[in-house]
Amino acid sequence: LFAGTEQVLRRVDDEKAHFDVAILDVTRVDTINDAARGLLAGMRATLSSVGKEGLLVDPDNAVVHAENRDDFHAVVFGVLGDAVAAAKALQAAL
Amino acid sequence: MLAKIQAVAELVQRYLDQIRDEHASITDGALATYIPELAGVEPSGFGLSLSLSDGYVYESGDATVEFTIQSISKPFTYALALDQIGQDAVDARIGVEPSGEAFNEISVDAAKKTPKNPMINAGAIAAVSLVPGATPDERFARIREFYSAFAGRPLDIDPDVYASEKKTGSRNRAIAYMLQSFGVLEGDPDEVLDVYFRQCSFKVTSTDLARMAATLARGGVNPMTGRRVTDTVVVQRMLAVMVTCGMYDAAGDWVSAVGMPAKSGVGGGIVAVLPGQLGIGVYSPLLDGKGNSVRGVRVCRSLSQRLGLHFLTVTRESRSTIRTISDACDRVRICTSRRPLVRRHRTGAAQGR
């Protein structure tokens, strides 16, 4: 929800000097709404604009709806291991 | 064209600025006119502050402009009375039922002869009389200390507003003497009223209100100072009364459209609380016919809709607590539950930190 997402955003800001790729794992998130989805989408766009990448582990399509999943196949993953592998590949390419 | 966003949390700031800007051109409503100090404030003032439960505050517009707290004081003095003398003693003098009447109605419960709730003037004046103190100054000092602890900074009164309130307060004098005649009011009505007029004259900003609300959202702990101001039982009662009676006789509209415990004041402020999550403070002095800030109400509606803040939103149905049930082997069953938790992992450079 809004308050939880806001905390994620602020945490990412605090630490963004220390990573190239951030992986957000929402596997255990219970509840989400459109406000949170919008902010998380904005977070990824902002990270991209400063030369960083944001990946998502979202096996239950909580953030990205199933019907849109194909559009995001490069950044949304079902399990953390796949996201970490993709992150390492991205980092090598940076 | 908006500047490029460098920090992710600017997204939130931009969201709030956008919501505030959408209502900035609204000039409906009128300043309170019953005292010259309120009639003379700058009508275009418009501030929005939002405090998260860890004390981080976002501000938009005139968030540092001071205005008088007015009726937003009512739930806080009620809470102080509950905190100091306990629920039973307070309940014996002040009810918790919405009145459906204007805030300054000269009325009490027909059977019990006590004020119907602490958010109408009669209940608020009774609440002042329940705050312990040997003298009016002592009582006021206690109130000031309590409010300041909620805000996280020492609050002061506007002496001109106080003097005017005192001079023009005939209606409140009528209410106080009526309460005394029914045996509801402890002490000298004029002394109680003097404290009441002073408490209504506290100067606050929208950020003060957001911090006070965040303290309520945290169950009585000020997130900025870490200090426990009051206990969770008091906060629960306070929020309950704010839900049912906080927005004058527009409480039904408010709960339907916004869905947060709140209190407004004729100074133009609104304080709103989303328990466990955040506190909101808004300031815009142009009032609607019921005495609520026109732009304040509109901004709160937008915040609630756009950020999904309505406290009666049912979101948990689709993803139940027990996630899966499986059998590991004969008569050994695994139940996997979910918790509302966000984990984040870093790779690459972060690992070498």
Interface residues (C-beta under 8 A of the other chain):
Chain A: L1 F2 A3 G4 E6 Q7 V8 L9 R10 R11 V12 D13 E15 K16 H18 F19 D20 V21 A22 I23 L24 D25 V26 T27 R28 V29 D30 T31 I32 N33 D34 A35 A36 L39 G42 M43 T46 L47 S49 V50 D60 L80 A83 V84 A87 K88 Q91
Chain B: K4 I5 Q6 A7 V8 A9 E10 L11 V12 Y15 L52 S53 D54 Y56 L274 G276 Q277 L278 R306 L307 G308 L309 T313 T315 R316 R319 R338 R339 P340 L341 V342 R343 R344 H345 R346 T347 G348 A349 A350 R353
